[in-house]
Amino acid sequence: MKKRLFEATPLAAIASLALTAAAWAGNTDDFGCSNATLKGEYSFGGTNYTVVEVFNGIKVFDGNGHLTQRDSGGSVPVEFAPPGQETGTYTVNPDCTGSMVIAGLAEGVINVLFVISDGGRHIREVVSPPLGSTVPIPVQTSVDDWKVAAER
């Protein structure tokens, strides 16, 4: 009996390592992100290279796929949009990529693709033309969002 137990131990160790390696290999695109990764206030600044304008503002993510945004923009920044006017939804994928749809803007509804970095403290966005927009395609707009403060 002692000999069989000794023989089984290396086999069990090898099987355990193989299963662990297979689990790692199957999850190479899963960095553990979800809608909950984005929660709290994020300041942002962006540049639209198509019509040459800059803008900035603040987004508030609820951790459940909804957001509000206040921004000022145009070639000459003006007052910030009223609170609650700009709302949207977002989806975060396990690989820390995602998308947003933001409504309530004078330009129409915009679609955003993004990548999350720095443990959820930074978001890098590219923006598509607003739906119904007369802006030439492709629009070259990029945005960086940074977490304002840690959650309490």
N, C-alpha and C positions, 0 to 999 in steps of 0.2 A: 504494500500500500504506500509506503514511503516513496518508493521509486516513481510511482504514478503521480503522486502529488508534486514531486520535484519536476517531472516532465510537463505537467499541466501549467505550472507557474510561468515558465517562459512563453508558452503558447498564449496564455491569458494576457500577458504583458504585450506581446506582439499584436494580438487582436485588439486590445485597448488602444494602442498607438495607431493602428490602421483606422479604427473607427473615429478617433480624434482627428486624424489627418483628413479623412473623408468629410467630416463635419466642417472643418476649416475650408476645404476646397469648395464645398457647396455654398459657402456664405461669403465669397470674396467680394461681392458687391453690396453686402449688408453692413453698413457702418453704424447701425443702430439709431438712425434718425427717424423721426415721426413728426406729426403735426405738433406734438408737445415740445419738440426741440425749439420751436419759435414761440416764445412767450415773453411778453413785456414790451417795453418801449425801445424802438430803434430809430436813431437819427439817420437820415440819408441825404446824399447829394448825388446829382446826376448831370450828365451832359447829353444833349441831343445834337449830334453832329450834322444831321440832315438840314435842320432849320437854324442851326447855331444858337442854342439857348442853354442856359444852366438853370437848375432848380434845386431846392432842398426842402426838407420837411421832416416829419416824424410819423412812423407807423407804430401801431399798437397791435400786437398779435395776442390772441386769447389762448393759444395752446390747443385749440379745438378746431382750427380751420377757418376762423373768421378774423378779419382785421378792419381797423379804421385807419385813415391816413389824413394828415393835414399837410399841405404843401404850398409853396409859393414858387412861381416859375415865370417863364418867358424870358426874353432877352434882357428885360429889366425886371428883376424880382419885385413883386407887389406884396400886398398883405397876404397872410396865410388864409387858406380856405377855412370856412367856419367848421367848428367841431361837429363830427357826425355826418358831414355832407358826403365824404368819400368813404365808401365801404367796399369790402371785397371778401373773397374766399381764397384759401390757399390749400395746397396739398403737398406734403413732404413725403418723398419716397425713402425707403430704407437706405439707399445709397447716398443720401443727403442732397439729391437734386429735387427740384419741385417746380410748381407753377402757381401763379396767382391770376385772378381776374379782379380788376378794380373798376368800380362804377362811381358815378357822381361827379366825374370830371367834366369840365366844359368841353373838352375834346372828344368825349365819348367813353366807351368802355375800352380799357387796355388789357392786353394779355402780357404776362411776364413769365419768363423762364429764369430759374435761379439755381445757384449752388451754395450750400451752407458750408462754412469753414470755421475753424477756431472754436470747436465745441458749441456752435450755435451763436457765437458772439459776432460773426461777420456773415453777410449775405452779399453775393455778387450777382447782379441782375442784368439781363438784356430784355429790352422792351420792344414789343411789336407795335405796328401802327394802331392807333385807336380804330375800333370798328366804325365804319362810315366816314373815316377821315379822308381828306383829299391830299394828305401828305404823300409824297412819292415813296414807293417801295423800292428797296428795303430801307427801313428807318434804322439809323445807327444811333441807338440810345443805350447808354450803360449807366448803371446805378450801383453805388456801394452803400450798404446799410451796416451800422455798428450799434451793438447793444449799448443802451444808455447807462444802465446800472444792473448790478446783480439782483436776482430775485431775493426778496426778504422772507 
